[in-house]
Amino acid sequence: MDNQLVRVYRDIDGWAARENETERNIQRLMRLIRDLDEEIAVATENEQQGLLPSVPFDFGAASQQRGALYVDLQEANQLLTNLRRSPRQRLRLQYYLEACHSIDLAMPARDILPSTSEVRQHEVIERIAYPQHIVPAVDFAEEQMAIWRKLSQSTVLRDDARYPSILELEWVRATVDGNIVGCPSTLSTFIGHAVDETVEAIMNRIAQEDQLIASLQIRPFIRRVGNQGVVSLARSPIHRGLSTTFSYGRRSGRGIIRQSLPILVTCYRPPHRLSLNEILSGLQGGIDVFDDVIASPTKGWFDGMSRVLVAAVISHLFDHMLVVGTRFGYITTGEAYVFVEICDDARFLKYCVCVPRRDVESDPATGLHRTAVAQVLAFTLRALEARHTRPMSPAWYHEARQNLCKWHVNPDDIFNKIPPPVRKVQRDIAYVPEDWRPVTLWSPIQQRLPRMLWPGFKPRFNEAVFNDLGFFTFLSNHGINPAGVRIDQRPFCTPQCLWGLERFRGLDKNCPNLRYHGDRHLRLQELLDGLRTQLDNDVANGDHANYQFLRRCGLHTVLLKVRLASHGYTLLLKGVIPAKVGHLRREVDMYGRLLALQGVRVPVCFGMIQTQEISSDTYGKFTDFMVFGGFPEGVMPLFKCMAQGFGKALIADAVDETFRRIHNERVLHFDPEPRNMLYDVSTGRVMIVDFERAVYHEFEGQQYLNATVHVGGVDEWRLEPIEISDEGFWRERQYVRRRVGEFFDRGY
């Protein structure tokens, strides 16, 4: 099951296909055995009646053949049994953590505007306590690995297959796949399914082991349900992005006292409202909150604004931790985790930044312990242990909050004040994972036996390739190297594949580049950023392996074929000269108006990118490109349809139907020539391209490029209403049908 678990979710479809194939093979073998039995029976009856067949029947060979078929049938039945059992088998802890890490890697995030209930402009900004010093937790790795050293002592915990099966995890994956992360509530839902439920499942397994309970010192938080031990934890509803984890059971001399004990606080910040770059830039070493943030003007610099934002988020969490009465908490964006702990001197707060998807790849020896589930599990156990062995009194928290300085601040208010040009500039701030290997070597057991690597553990994280965007590509595991195939030999991705990419849906099994895409699609912005970065690097290095000029399509436009090497997405780029960028923006806008038809009647469009200057002696120099789907095998221009004998009426009807759908979206093409029409043989539909001149019906007005208005020699956008009558749409459809007929009659 090792390889199956590395590619856990794609293999579910593989199991289903192999199961169907095996069932068909069993039916074929049974038919062969039945037919052979009938032949033997007929030959035996003829021999008993003394009838001589035209061809002598070899009973020995028939019996031998029947025996071989029966052996094949037994093997096929056993294979079918194994295939049906494999996805339903319970998992060991190692495989369970790996599978959950795959779920965590694929968080579907999108920058969604918060609802009105989450933004209150009139709300008074409260004064909150802030830590005077935010310092790195130099002992974080040691403390986390100390928990895993204790857990590794239990052979039952690590070896017993007691955790949810792959099919159960597939249900979890399907659940989080439809939950687009764009606000704290949706992020908490995703973390709840991908991380918290897994942590609870493992902790309930720990609760069955008395030795572990004693070693971890968490007995006060275990309650009995029948014969089973359960860790008594509950989470409060999310409020202002914060949720508190409580324990509701504590043993005393008189039994169980129902008392809520806060364990830790979680702060949910969507990745678009606290990016990894802002975390890394804001938490560079220690922060003296008053000197470095409150009393220091930021002047709009990214580093300064990031420091203010991160300090505000941490102070927001810190103040709530003091209010509820716990010293442990963490901030999560889904991509990054910032674990914090209040020191004995409440003026100091220790922090550690973890990015699980990058930490895992940094060192296979400790990769399993650095997944999001493993980190949160160990941190929660540390919080439980501290609550039991080193509790602080309620008076300590109250006094600390009263004595600390206060700050009028709200993280969302700080975020809204960061100028968008400062926040949205493309940056690549390096994240260097902390080296945990010295922590492993400190263990005396490690010097004799790799105790951190449990018996039977095979680190596979170094085998799977992580690209710069942080996703498994599974290329090295399976000998796949898309960069080794010439771009002109690489087929385009199917429209269904790109449709799923644009809408965060599933992979298309019929895409010729499926094996390069990994477990799931990239996010749209990651695709565009990846293409931009790759093209810039290729241009700088003079490498043409991943892009190719195809042809001109007009005086100012050129088509390029491009492939995102890390994931195998093969697409088209439409580039224009700088003076005509407005026309390209117009076309992108029109594709947005035709979103419902993308991938079916028009190409899938992903937007625009701006790159370093890409030049060709034949085609010129270009920097602005529209990214859209190419046309796979079976999609052909009309002149090829005419050469292959397709009927004029068939093509004319298909063209008319496509334009009818386009006109239903109130878009007028304005250039409905045969050169802009492509016929899809597999579906019988016609796809329309080139919407540079198109307009759409808009009562209130739309932005369109008016070539008569110039500002500094550049065409200017201006707002003017456009109303298109039904007669205008009718005339275009009549022209299209007549023009297609002329094209088939005259050939031009």
TANOR-V953732 format. One record per pair of residues at least 24 apart in sequence whose C-alpha atoms are under 6 Angstrom apart, sorted by the first residue. I is the first residue (numbers start at 0). J is the second residue. D is the distance in Angstrom with one decimal. If there is no record, write none. Layout:
i: <I,I>
j: <J,J>
d: <D,D>
This chain:
i: <86,86,87,88,89,89,89,89,89,90,90,90,91,91,91,92,103,107,108,108,109,109,110,110,111,125,126,126,126,127,127,127,128,128,128,128,129,130,130,131,131,131,132,132,132,133,133,133,134,134,135,135,135,136,136,136,141,143,146,182,183,183,183,183,194,198,203,203,216,217,219,219,220,220,240,240,241,241,261,262,262,263,263,263,264,265,265,265,266,267,268,269,270,276,277,281,281,281,311,312,321,324,356,358,363,363,363,472,482,486,491,491,491,492,493,494,498,515,515,516,530,531,535,570,570,571,571,571,572,572,572,573,573,574,574,576,582,586,586,600,601,601,602,603,603,633,633,634,634,635,635,636,651,653,653,654,665,665,666,666,667,667,667,668,669,696,696,696,697>
j: <165,166,164,164,160,161,162,163,164,160,162,164,158,159,160,157,193,179,179,180,180,181,181,271,181,407,405,406,407,318,405,406,318,403,404,405,314,346,347,287,288,346,286,287,347,285,286,348,285,349,349,350,351,349,350,351,438,377,377,269,240,267,268,269,372,376,229,230,384,384,249,250,248,249,266,267,265,266,325,325,382,325,327,328,328,328,329,330,330,331,332,332,332,428,305,305,306,309,410,410,396,396,469,432,458,460,461,517,564,545,569,629,631,569,631,598,598,566,567,566,563,610,611,628,629,627,628,629,624,625,626,624,625,623,624,621,691,690,691,686,686,687,628,627,628,679,680,678,679,677,678,677,736,684,685,685,695,696,694,695,693,694,695,693,693,721,722,723,721>
d: <5.2,5.6,5.3,5.4,5.2,5.5,5.4,5.5,4.5,4.7,5.0,5.7,5.9,5.8,4.2,5.5,5.9,5.2,5.4,4.4,6.0,5.4,5.4,5.8,4.8,5.6,5.6,5.0,4.3,6.0,5.1,5.3,5.3,5.9,5.8,4.4,4.9,5.0,5.8,5.9,5.4,5.2,5.7,4.8,4.9,5.5,5.0,4.9,4.4,5.0,5.4,5.0,6.0,4.9,5.2,5.7,5.8,5.7,5.9,5.6,5.4,5.3,5.8,5.9,5.2,5.5,5.2,5.7,5.6,5.7,4.9,5.5,5.8,5.8,5.6,5.1,5.7,4.6,5.9,6.0,6.0,5.9,4.9,4.9,4.5,5.6,5.2,5.9,4.6,5.4,5.0,5.0,5.0,5.9,4.9,4.8,3.8,5.9,5.2,5.4,5.4,6.0,6.0,5.5,5.6,5.7,5.7,4.6,5.5,5.7,5.0,5.6,5.1,5.7,5.9,4.7,5.9,5.2,5.0,4.7,6.0,5.8,5.5,5.1,5.1,5.5,5.8,5.2,5.7,5.5,4.9,5.2,5.0,5.7,4.3,5.7,5.5,5.0,4.7,4.5,5.0,5.2,5.6,5.5,5.2,5.8,5.4,5.5,4.3,5.3,5.4,4.5,5.8,5.6,5.7,5.6,5.5,5.3,5.8,4.2,5.5,5.4,5.9,4.3,5.4,5.9,5.1,5.4,5.7>
